[in-house]
Amino acid sequence: MNLMEEIIAAVDEMPPFPQVVHRAMQVIAIPEYEVSNLVEILKVDQAVTANILKLCNSAYFGLPRKVSSLKEAVVYLGSDQLKQLLLSGAASKIYEKPSEGYAVFADELWRHALATAVMSQVLRRHLRLKIDENMVFTAALLHDVGKVVLSSFVSDRYIAIESMVESGDYSFQEAEKDVLGFDHAEIGGKIAESWDFPPSIVAAITFHHEPARSPKEFRLLTELVALANNLAVMVGYGTGVDGLACRGHGLLLQKLKLEEKDVEELILLFQMEMEKTCDIAGVSER
Amino acid sequence: MSLVTIGIADLKVSNNPEDTLVTYSLGSCIGLAVYDPVAKVGGLLHYMLPDSSINQEKAAKNPAMFANKGIPLLFKQCYKLGADKKRMIIKVAGGSQIMDAAGTFNIGKRNYAILRKMFWKNNVMIDGEDIGGNCNRTMYMQLDDGKINLKISKKGMVEL
């Protein structure tokens, strides 16, 4: 097997994206969905049920009494909280696989994924981008999933990638592509495909380092994820071995005529939101 | 020895010689370490943005997020523990950039520029710095001797 074939085999062996999350997201997407339908889906998965109850009873919400019914918790949390909880619960498990190759700290990939998701939400909201919230959150959360697979294959080739990056002329993704023949974004796209995510999300993951190559109909989503990734890396959330060696994709900022102060304000809003999210998700900001 | 973590948009000071202050993942943010070797008082600030005028309300709640609020506060808190401005050793790290010829993502540069401007106005000399590039840095300060170590992506550990 050549390297690409080996990696494709590893992609096939990845645990599937939890069906319960997929199905729950479909129900939540229906306007005025039946809560009991949602509860029927969720209750099958004990870990998901436990997480929902745990979040609902967390100090963050400060409820006067303990909630022990799943239905009550679902109603209390509401669709937005629930969607984020389900998606980030699934993603955190995927990213927390030990990855010796690519992460400086064990939970660095996950922290970066979460920061990018939060950043993309802040950008979507404050730039008033007409684009589905779930889609943005999911694509941003999973954009680096290719690194999870790739990091166990790079081992001996890593030094070559590193020295190309050190030369200062190559971004980490460009060096990956040069040394391996493909990059983590491409592999991430393949994983998302194997998980049956829609083409929009697959495109955003595949092209998050090269948004100009994304198909036109998915361009805005891809540019948004690319920008959110840039900003999350820049402010220091989850920079692994690649440091800040990624190319800037500020096209969206230029299109929207945003100035320095606007970007600073977006970062401020992001940080406030990130502190809240880390608090709720029990992630240390570090 | 205890490791005291300074988060993003955070500052801490100490006079416990057993402590090591640490702040992780400085990208475009700046880590500012100040130390008085006589009083053995030190402090570390990790700020994100240059100027609090974009949101006064948030600045009041979290001054360490901004250079213009966090830097004076860091010094003041050290003075409270007996540090003297004349003796302070000042070291700075961070202010990195992603690879961007268009200059859209230059917050790191602006974070550093405001610090230089504030120090110049207040006659503060920088004793050591490691700024810019596209690496990320983790900054450690040992309280017993004020030694600053940097862990730099792609380079490893160096003393500043």
Interface residues (C-beta under 8 A of the other chain):
Chain A: V104 E162 V165 E166 G168 S171 N230 L231 V233 M234 V235 G236 Y237 G238 T239 V241 D242 G243 L244 A245 C246 R247 G248 G250 L253 Q254 E260 K261 V263 E264 E265 I267 L268 Q271 M272 E285 R286
Chain B: T5 G7 I8 A9 Y24 S25 L26 G27 S28 C29 M48 L49 P50 D51 I54 N55 K58 M65 S96 Q97 I98 M99 D100 A101 A102 T104 F105 N106 I107 G108 R110 G133 N134 C135 N136 S153 K154
